[in-house]
Amino acid sequence: MDYGMKNRLSRVIKPDGRCMFMPLDHGYFLGPTSCLEKPGETVKPLLPYCDALFLTRGVLRSCIDPTLDKPIILRVSGGPSIVGEDLANEGITTSIEEIIRLNAAAVGVSIFVGAPYETQTILNLAELVNQCEDYGIPVMAVTAVGKETEKREARFLSLSCRIAAEMGAKVVKTYWCAKDFDKVVEGCPVPVVMAGGPKCDTEREVFDFVYDGLQKGAIGVNLGRNIWQSPFPAPMAKALYAVIHENAKPNEAEDMFNELKNKK
Ligand code: 5RP
C-alpha cells in the first residue's frame, strides 16, 4: 500500500486497530433528522470521542469549523430521498477534485445489494475506487438496506460485505446481527465497521451489541442516532468509546454511563 493510502487510513483507524466514526450524514436522504437539525452543535460535545466524522460536503462546509483537527470521511453518494420512489437509486454526488479540495481522509458510498439498483450502486463503488486509488484515498462501502430492515441477517450481510470488498472498498460498514456475525466478518477480507441503526430501547442494548461485534472481529462503529438521540449524548459517547478503545465490558460501560449522566 502506498504512503498516502496508509497515512489516510491511519488517521481514521487508530493505532489499537479500532475506530469510532461519528455519522452526521443522515440528512442526505432524511432531511433534518431529530437531534441533527444543527449538526455542528450536535457534534461539539461528542468530538473528544470521535475518531472521524462521516458527513456530506454541504454539512462539512456549512457546519464544521475548518480549523478542527478531525479526519473527515466524506459521504459521496446520494440522490433519492426518504419520500421518493427508491432509496437505492443513488449516484456519486461529489467529484474527485472536490474530495481532494476538502482534504477528506476517506470517502463513503452506499451499495444496495438485492435491490433493483444493485448494479448501479455497486458500479458507483467501483468507479469511486478507480478515482480514489489514483490519489491514495480510502473508500468505505456502506452496505445499505433501504427500508428493508429484515435484510439485516448474516447471509445477506455476508454477501453485501464481500461484494464491497471485492470492488475495492478499504473498509466496509455493515449492520451487526445477533446470529453468525462472526461469519460476516470472516467472509470480508477488509475491516468491518458496525452501523448503529434506529435508536435502541436501552443504552445497555447498544453496549451489548457493540461489545459482541468487536469480540467477533469488527474494528469499531459508525454509530450516530444511538448517541446523539440519547438524552445524554456525551456520556453515551464516552461509554462507547471505552468499549471500543479501552476494552470496557458492557456492564462497565453501563456503570460509566449512569455515573456520568447523574453528574450532569
Ligand atoms: C445513513 C448512514 C449512517 O451513517 C448510518 O446509518 C449510521 O448511523 P446510525 O447509527 O444513526 O444508523 O450511512 O445511510
Residues whose N, C-alpha, C, O or C-beta is under 5 A from the ligand:
A	BS01	5RP	P23 D25 V142 A195 G196 G197 P198 N222 L223 G224 R225
